[in-house]
Amino acid sequence: MKDLKPICKIAVVQAAPVMFDKDACVEKAVSLIREAAAHQAELIVFPELFIPCYPYGMTFGFTVGSRTADGRKDWKRYYDNSILVPGPETERLGQAAKEARAWVSIGVSERDTLSATLYNTNLVFSPDGALSTVHRKLKPTGAERVVWGDANRDYFPIAETPWGPMGSMICWESYMPLARVALYEKGVTLYLSPNTNDNEEWQATIRHIAIEGHCYFINCDMYFTRDMYPKDLHCPEEIARLNDIVCRGGSCVVDPYGHYVTEPVWDQEAIIYADLDMEQVPASRMEFDACGHYSRPDVLELIIHE
């Protein structure tokens, strides 16, 4: 392992998007990047689908074998507020990263440049403003599959940071054992997890992965409420069934031994700051290095089609 910069000053942004409004989401992201930079953050992490939102509870009129005209209107609105990569929104975010002199990770709904397919995508910008990595979610979870397509490229990109290789798995991708190994094989020291997962079991998952990979697990979740949905969507009955707080958050950072660096934050917007001791990563791998001395490549082999 190459030498690592000893301390990573991180900001985990647990924030609500401006739902179904990509321009307002970008402006909010830029404002939050500036706020984190004012606290000397060097790595700023946003949740899954911060642009333009995670449309929790919405069916877009899909049932098995049919769909509705009103549902199609809501889907088209979501499509219109998804972004091209690269595009004007990524230019704006890249400029914000450059001004902050920070690495920035943010989840977006990506609109394909050729087809009308959407992808659940995570973007990483480097401190010079360049779009460093683009990662499309391998398999949308459950009913997400009626909104976003399976990744057809950008499977396991790695950003080479001063703190070592940094990769991301979006939400339930982290339940795919071989996908995790694909990141471990690339030596990740920082495992980013933009997600919309506020259940208790998820906290057990993230602590396990931190131990398994002996890496820092950055759990970045959303906080948003029912009254944040646009009032003119065509599915008022679906929105009315939601809890007042739709997603409680739970963002936190876990160290390579599975301990909380920062405890989960619930039921509020917040920026969580921490100084990560990167020397813990190689030290933690003394007795267990998942793709090093504690592996058996002569017995087990992972083939990745990148």
C-alpha positions as CSV (number, residue, x, y, z in Angstrom):
1,M,0.0,0.0,0.0
2,K,1.3,3.4,-0.9
3,D,1.8,6.0,1.9
4,L,-1.4,7.7,2.9
5,K,-1.9,11.3,3.9
6,P,-2.3,10.9,7.6
7,I,-5.6,12.8,8.2
8,C,-8.7,13.1,6.0
9,K,-11.0,16.0,7.0
10,I,-14.4,14.8,6.0
11,A,-17.9,16.3,5.9
12,V,-20.9,14.0,5.5
13,V,-23.8,16.0,4.3
14,Q,-27.2,14.6,5.6
15,A,-29.5,17.0,3.7
16,A,-32.9,17.1,2.0
17,P,-33.0,17.7,-1.7
18,V,-35.3,20.3,-3.2
19,M,-37.5,17.6,-4.6
20,F,-38.0,17.3,-8.4
21,D,-36.0,20.6,-9.0
22,K,-32.5,19.9,-10.3
23,D,-31.5,23.6,-10.5
24,A,-32.5,24.2,-6.8
25,C,-30.7,21.0,-5.8
26,V,-27.5,22.1,-7.5
27,E,-27.7,25.5,-5.8
28,K,-28.3,23.9,-2.4
29,A,-25.4,21.5,-3.0
30,V,-23.1,24.4,-3.9
31,S,-24.1,26.2,-0.8
32,L,-23.5,23.2,1.4
33,I,-20.1,22.6,-0.3
34,R,-19.1,26.1,0.6
35,E,-20.3,25.6,4.2
36,A,-18.3,22.4,4.5
37,A,-15.2,24.1,3.0
38,A,-15.4,26.9,5.6
39,H,-14.9,24.1,8.1
40,Q,-11.7,23.0,6.2
41,A,-13.3,19.8,4.9
42,E,-11.2,18.1,2.3
43,L,-13.8,15.4,1.3
44,I,-17.5,16.3,1.1
45,V,-20.0,13.5,0.7
46,F,-23.7,13.8,-0.3
47,P,-26.4,11.1,-0.3
48,E,-27.8,9.0,-3.1
49,L,-29.9,10.8,-5.7
50,F,-29.5,14.2,-4.1
51,I,-30.3,15.6,-7.5
52,P,-33.3,15.7,-8.0
53,C,-34.5,13.4,-5.1
54,Y,-35.3,9.9,-4.1
55,P,-39.0,9.6,-5.0
56,Y,-39.8,7.3,-2.1
57,G,-43.3,5.8,-2.1
58,M,-44.2,6.7,-5.7
59,T,-45.2,4.1,-8.2
60,F,-45.3,6.3,-11.3
61,G,-48.5,4.4,-12.2
62,F,-46.8,1.1,-12.7
63,T,-48.5,-2.2,-11.9
64,V,-47.7,-5.5,-13.4
65,G,-48.8,-5.3,-17.1
66,S,-50.0,-1.7,-17.0
67,R,-49.3,1.9,-16.3
68,T,-51.2,5.2,-16.0
69,A,-51.2,8.4,-18.0
70,D,-50.8,10.5,-14.8
71,G,-47.9,8.3,-13.6
72,R,-46.2,8.9,-17.0
73,K,-46.5,12.6,-16.4
74,D,-44.8,12.4,-13.0
75,W,-42.1,10.1,-14.5
76,K,-41.5,12.7,-17.3
77,R,-41.1,15.4,-14.7
78,Y,-38.5,13.3,-12.8
79,Y,-36.8,12.6,-16.2
80,D,-36.7,16.3,-17.0
81,N,-35.0,17.0,-13.7
82,S,-32.4,14.2,-14.1
83,I,-29.1,15.4,-15.4
84,L,-26.7,14.8,-18.2
85,V,-23.2,13.6,-17.3
86,P,-21.3,15.7,-18.2
87,G,-23.6,18.6,-18.5
88,P,-24.2,22.1,-17.1
89,E,-25.0,20.8,-13.7
90,T,-21.7,18.8,-13.4
91,E,-19.9,21.9,-14.6
92,R,-21.4,23.9,-11.7
93,L,-20.6,21.2,-9.2
94,G,-17.1,20.9,-10.5
95,Q,-16.5,24.6,-10.1
96,A,-17.8,24.4,-6.5
97,A,-15.4,21.6,-5.8
98,K,-12.5,23.6,-7.3
99,E,-13.4,26.7,-5.2
100,A,-13.6,24.5,-2.1
101,R,-10.4,22.7,-3.0
102,A,-12.1,19.5,-1.9
103,W,-13.1,16.1,-3.2
104,V,-16.9,16.1,-3.6
105,S,-19.1,13.0,-4.0
106,I,-22.8,13.4,-4.9
107,G,-25.6,11.1,-6.0
108,V,-27.7,12.1,-9.0
109,S,-30.3,10.7,-11.3
110,E,-28.4,10.6,-14.6
111,R,-30.1,10.9,-18.0
112,D,-28.4,9.0,-20.7
113,T,-27.1,11.2,-23.5
114,L,-28.5,8.9,-26.3
115,S,-31.4,7.0,-24.9
116,A,-34.2,8.0,-22.5
117,T,-32.9,5.6,-19.8
118,L,-32.1,7.0,-16.3
119,Y,-29.4,5.7,-14.0
120,N,-28.9,6.0,-10.3
121,T,-25.4,7.4,-10.4
122,N,-22.7,8.6,-8.0
123,L,-20.2,11.3,-9.1
124,V,-16.9,12.2,-7.6
125,F,-15.2,15.5,-8.4
126,S,-11.5,16.2,-7.6
127,P,-10.2,19.4,-6.0
128,D,-9.3,20.8,-9.4
129,G,-12.9,20.6,-10.5
130,A,-12.6,17.6,-12.8
131,L,-15.2,14.9,-12.9
132,S,-13.0,12.1,-11.5
133,T,-15.3,9.1,-11.4
134,V,-18.8,8.2,-12.5
135,H,-20.4,5.1,-10.9
136,R,-23.8,3.8,-12.1
137,K,-25.8,1.5,-9.7
138,L,-25.3,-2.1,-10.8
139,K,-28.9,-3.2,-9.9
140,P,-31.7,-0.9,-8.8
141,T,-33.5,-2.4,-5.8
142,G,-37.0,-3.7,-6.1
143,A,-39.4,-1.3,-7.6
144,E,-36.5,1.1,-8.4
145,R,-36.2,-0.9,-11.6
146,V,-39.2,0.8,-13.1
147,V,-37.3,4.1,-12.8
148,W,-33.6,3.4,-13.3
149,G,-31.8,1.0,-15.6
150,D,-29.0,-1.5,-14.7
151,A,-25.5,0.0,-15.0
152,N,-24.1,-0.7,-18.5
153,R,-20.7,0.9,-17.7
154,D,-18.8,2.6,-14.9
155,Y,-19.1,-0.4,-12.6
156,F,-16.2,0.0,-10.1
157,P,-14.3,3.2,-10.7
158,I,-11.7,4.3,-8.2
159,A,-10.6,7.8,-7.4
160,E,-6.9,8.0,-6.4
161,T,-7.0,10.3,-3.5
162,P,-4.2,11.4,-1.1
163,W,-5.8,9.0,1.4
164,G,-5.7,6.0,-0.9
165,P,-8.2,4.5,-3.4
166,M,-11.8,5.7,-2.9
167,G,-14.8,3.9,-4.3
168,S,-18.5,3.9,-3.9
169,M,-21.4,1.5,-3.6
170,I,-24.9,2.9,-3.8
171,C,-27.2,1.8,-1.1
172,W,-28.1,-1.9,-1.5
173,E,-25.2,-2.5,-3.8
174,S,-23.3,-3.1,-0.5
175,Y,-25.4,-6.2,-0.1
176,M,-23.8,-7.7,-3.2
177,P,-20.8,-9.7,-1.8
178,L,-18.9,-9.9,-5.1
179,A,-19.3,-6.2,-5.7
180,R,-17.7,-5.5,-2.3
181,V,-14.8,-7.7,-3.2
182,A,-14.4,-5.9,-6.4
183,L,-13.7,-2.7,-4.4
184,Y,-11.5,-4.5,-1.9
185,E,-9.4,-5.9,-4.7
186,K,-8.7,-2.3,-5.7
187,G,-7.5,-1.5,-2.3
188,V,-10.2,0.9,-1.1
189,T,-9.3,2.8,2.0
190,L,-12.4,5.0,1.8
191,Y,-15.7,3.2,1.0
192,L,-18.4,5.7,0.2
193,S,-22.0,4.6,0.6
194,P,-24.6,7.2,-0.6
195,N,-27.9,5.7,0.3
196,T,-31.6,6.1,1.4
197,N,-31.6,3.4,4.1
198,D,-32.6,4.4,7.6
199,N,-33.4,1.0,9.1
200,E,-31.7,-0.5,12.1
201,E,-30.4,-3.5,10.1
202,W,-28.4,-1.2,7.9
203,Q,-26.3,0.0,10.8
204,A,-25.2,-3.6,11.4
205,T,-24.4,-4.0,7.7
206,I,-22.1,-0.9,7.5
207,R,-20.2,-1.9,10.6
208,H,-19.6,-5.4,9.2
209,I,-18.4,-4.0,5.9
210,A,-15.9,-1.7,7.6
211,I,-14.4,-4.7,9.4
212,E,-14.5,-6.9,6.4
213,G,-12.8,-4.4,4.2
214,H,-10.7,-2.8,6.9
215,C,-11.6,0.6,5.5
216,Y,-13.5,3.6,6.5
217,F,-17.2,3.3,5.7
218,I,-18.8,6.6,5.0
219,N,-22.6,6.2,5.5
220,C,-24.3,9.2,3.9
221,D,-28.1,9.0,4.0
222,M,-30.9,11.5,3.3
223,Y,-33.3,13.3,5.6
224,F,-36.6,14.4,4.0
225,T,-40.2,14.8,5.0
226,R,-43.6,14.2,3.4
227,D,-44.4,17.9,3.1
228,M,-41.3,18.4,0.9
229,Y,-43.0,16.6,-2.1
230,P,-44.3,19.0,-4.7
231,K,-48.1,19.5,-4.1
232,D,-48.9,19.1,-7.8
233,L,-47.8,15.6,-8.3
234,H,-50.4,13.3,-9.8
235,C,-50.3,10.7,-6.9
236,P,-51.6,12.6,-3.8
237,E,-52.9,9.3,-2.3
238,E,-49.5,7.7,-2.4
239,I,-47.8,10.7,-0.8
240,A,-50.6,10.9,1.9
241,R,-49.7,7.3,3.0
242,L,-46.1,8.3,3.9
243,N,-44.8,9.0,7.4
244,D,-44.3,12.6,8.3
245,I,-40.6,11.9,8.3
246,V,-40.0,9.8,5.2
247,C,-36.3,9.2,5.7
248,R,-34.7,9.6,9.1
249,G,-31.1,9.7,8.0
250,G,-28.6,7.9,10.2
251,S,-25.5,9.1,8.5
252,C,-22.2,8.3,10.2
253,V,-18.6,7.2,9.8
254,V,-17.3,3.8,10.8
255,D,-13.6,3.1,11.3
256,P,-11.7,0.0,9.9
257,Y,-12.4,-1.9,13.2
258,G,-16.2,-1.4,13.0
259,H,-16.4,1.4,15.6
260,Y,-18.3,4.6,15.1
261,V,-16.1,7.6,14.5
262,T,-19.3,9.6,14.5
263,E,-22.6,8.2,15.9
264,P,-25.6,8.1,13.5
265,V,-27.5,11.4,13.2
266,W,-31.3,11.0,13.1
267,D,-34.3,13.2,12.1
268,Q,-32.6,16.3,11.0
269,E,-30.4,17.9,8.3
270,A,-26.8,18.1,9.4
271,I,-23.2,18.2,8.2
272,I,-21.2,15.7,10.1
273,Y,-17.5,16.5,10.5
274,A,-14.6,14.2,11.4
275,D,-10.9,13.8,11.1
276,L,-10.1,10.3,9.9
277,D,-6.8,8.8,11.0
278,M,-5.8,7.1,7.8
279,E,-2.9,5.2,9.6
280,Q,-5.6,3.0,11.0
281,V,-6.3,1.4,7.6
282,P,-2.9,-0.4,7.1
283,A,-2.6,-1.1,10.9
284,S,-6.0,-2.8,10.9
285,R,-4.9,-5.2,8.1
286,M,-2.1,-6.7,10.2
287,E,-4.0,-9.9,10.9
288,F,-6.7,-9.7,8.2
289,D,-6.1,-8.3,4.7
290,A,-9.1,-9.5,2.6
291,C,-7.4,-9.4,-0.8
292,G,-3.9,-9.8,0.5
293,H,-2.5,-12.3,3.0
294,Y,-6.0,-13.4,4.1
295,S,-7.0,-14.5,0.6
296,R,-6.6,-17.7,-1.4
297,P,-6.4,-16.7,-5.0
298,D,-5.4,-20.3,-5.9
299,V,-8.7,-21.4,-4.6
300,L,-11.1,-18.5,-5.0
301,E,-11.1,-16.1,-8.0
302,L,-13.3,-13.1,-8.9
303,I,-13.7,-12.3,-12.6
304,I,-14.8,-8.7,-13.2
305,H,-16.1,-7.7,-16.6
306,E,-15.2,-4.0,-16.7
